[in-house]
């Protein structure tokens, strides 16, 4: 079956799913998006993702032409039409058709695109054996210039960091801010475990507060682990007992080495593995149903 793509209220097959070259999402990266997971015929944390989407859009003064409930219905409908049981949804809202200037008044209506397909961010082997990371030389954007709470279409800062890990033949990089504090990776949030406590960078350093990050923190607290948001530097990463990443695409994946420093004993840690099992169990039964029974 060909995948069907939702564009502005209509469905198109993959070959005919097109937007104008005059769209400001294409011309300027002017828009917002969400990546969302589906597990076991349910869309995971859909309300939370949509809430973040609407908040991102409001901050950049982008009006989404559908209500919250309408857009929620369209996400479910797109998944059902593509017979998604376990998959990935990319929901994009761009500024829409305009001219060659950056005046938002020249774009009368936003463009809304929903893609439902599958994704595999990392090879399965790395979920079992762990990732090797490097510290990126590309610094995280200054949060006063572009607020990291906005999940915008302009991902060039992250892409430049991702290029570094491609050049070094690793799968991910850690991004540092201008003050030398750890923020996040190019596409994931980062956690360390030290003396039995989970620690993740504080939002104050300039990071996207991930939906999966929040879920993992909630699950860890429910299972009796201490969880802390703190200012971390590279030294804190190097001397961690365990390390792992979280993200909608990545889910939860162990880290065993950072810039040549082995983390812990060089194997996925005990707490990390417990959280992976807990997370898998949790996502299998939570979410908004796709198919009516």
Secondary structure as GFF3:
##gff-version 3
##sequence-region A 1 293
A	DSSP	beta_strand	4	7	.	.	.	ID=ss1
A	DSSP	beta_strand	10	13	.	.	.	ID=ss2
A	DSSP	three_ten_helix	14	16	.	.	.	ID=ss3
A	DSSP	alpha_helix	24	28	.	.	.	ID=ss4
A	DSSP	beta_strand	31	39	.	.	.	ID=ss5
A	DSSP	beta_strand	42	43	.	.	.	ID=ss6
A	DSSP	alpha_helix	46	59	.	.	.	ID=ss7
A	DSSP	alpha_helix	68	81	.	.	.	ID=ss8
A	DSSP	beta_strand	87	94	.	.	.	ID=ss9
A	DSSP	three_ten_helix	104	106	.	.	.	ID=ss10
A	DSSP	beta_strand	111	117	.	.	.	ID=ss11
A	DSSP	alpha_helix	124	129	.	.	.	ID=ss12
A	DSSP	beta_strand	131	135	.	.	.	ID=ss13
A	DSSP	alpha_helix	156	167	.	.	.	ID=ss14
A	DSSP	beta_strand	172	176	.	.	.	ID=ss15
A	DSSP	beta_strand	182	185	.	.	.	ID=ss16
A	DSSP	beta_strand	189	194	.	.	.	ID=ss17
A	DSSP	beta_strand	197	201	.	.	.	ID=ss18
A	DSSP	three_ten_helix	203	205	.	.	.	ID=ss19
A	DSSP	alpha_helix	211	222	.	.	.	ID=ss20
A	DSSP	beta_strand	226	230	.	.	.	ID=ss21
A	DSSP	alpha_helix	234	238	.	.	.	ID=ss22
A	DSSP	beta_strand	242	247	.	.	.	ID=ss23
A	DSSP	beta_strand	251	258	.	.	.	ID=ss24
A	DSSP	beta_strand	261	262	.	.	.	ID=ss25
A	DSSP	alpha_helix	270	283	.	.	.	ID=ss26
A	DSSP	beta_strand	288	289	.	.	.	ID=ss27
###
